[in-house]
């Protein structure tokens, strides 16, 4: 199974989560690919069994505007019937951006494989375990 992990990270918190997820996928014998959103293409969404998107919360519970938001606007048109998972970090509010993002993914027709994984600031042990669990869910779907 091929799982592409497309992410944006400003401080390294979400990148740490992405690395944990890809490492776990690869440990299970499946193919996990780490792709910075600035390097991602729609083919990276189309040509995998599962796609996991990661982005930290920005502004007032929004996705990052320069790379992730424009990519998601395009990717959403390719998600109907696609197995998708979400993850990311936040440092203010209550992490509501994940709820908004989940609704966006569902509205695009994606099959959300699990609730979004959130980490407050740098992911602690509990958040890293949730990342590994997301990876396991991704390869078992």
N, C-alpha and C positions, 0 to 999 in steps of 0.2 A: 504494500500500500504506500502511496506517495502522499505526503502531507506538506504543503507549503505554509510557512509561517512568515507572514508579511507584517512588518512592524515599523513604527516610528518611535524614537525615544530621544528626549531632550537632555536628560540628566543621567541616563544609564539605568534607571530603575526598570523601565519596561524592557529594555534590551536584556537585562539580567533574567527577566521572566522568559523572554523569547529563547534565550540560550538554554535555560533549564528545560523548556518544553522540547526543543529540538534534540537536546541530549537524550532525553527520556524516549522520544520516538525512535531515535537511532539505536538505543540500547535494546529495544524490543525487536530489532531486526527489520524494522520498516524504514522507509526513506523519508527523513525529515530535512527540509531545506530552509535555511534562514535567509530571508530576503529583506533588505532595507527597502522601505516603500519607495524611496527615490529611484531605486533600481528595478522596481517591479513593473511587470507588464500584465495586460489582461490575459495573456497566455499562461501566466503563472497562476491565475485564478482558474482558468478553463482546464488546464492539463494536469490537475491533481485530483485525488480522490476526496480529500478534505482540505479546506483552507482555514487557517487560523489567523485572525487579524489582531494586532496589538497596537495600542496607542494610549499614551497618558492623557489625562484630562487637561484641558487648556481653558483659559478664560472662565466663562461661567458654564462649566460642564459641557465643553465642546471638544470635538476632535481637532487636532493640530491643523491649521489652515493652509499652510504652504504645500505640504506633500500629502498628508493622509486624507484630508477632506476632499481634494480634487480626485484622488485615486478612488476613494469610496464612491464618489458620485458616478464614476465610470463603472467601477466594479459591481455596483448594485444592479446594473442592467444585465449582469452575467450570473447572478446568484440564484435564480429560480431553480429549485430542486437541488441545489448544492448544499453539501454538509459543511457547516460553518461553526467556528468557535471564536470567542472574543476574550481578550485579556488586556490588562493595563494597570497603571499606577495613578495615584492622585495624591494631592497634598492639601486640599481645601474642600470645603463643602462636605458632602457625605458620599461622594462617588456616584452621583446621580447620572453622570454622563454615560455610564454603562447601561442603565435602564433605557435611556434614550437611544443608544446605539443598538441595543437588542431589538427594540421596536422597529428601528430602521431596517435591520437585517431581516426580520420577520416579514415586514411589508414588502421587501424585495422578493419574497417567496423562498428564502433560504430555509433549510432545515437546521435550526440552531441546536447543536448537539448537547449543550449543557449551559447552565447559567454562566454569565461572564465572570471571569476570575479577576478580582480586584486586589490590589495591594496598596496600603497606605504608605507612601514614601518608598524607601528601599524595601523590597519584599523580604519579610521575615521567614522563619522556618515554616510557619503555617501557610503562608502565601506560596512558598516554593513547593510545598506538598500539593497545594491546589493546582499549581502549574503541571506537576507530574501527573496528577489525576486527569487533567484536561488532555494531556498527551495520550494517556491510556485510553480515554474515551474516544479520542480521535481515531486511534488505530483499531478500536474494536467495533466501529460503526461500518 
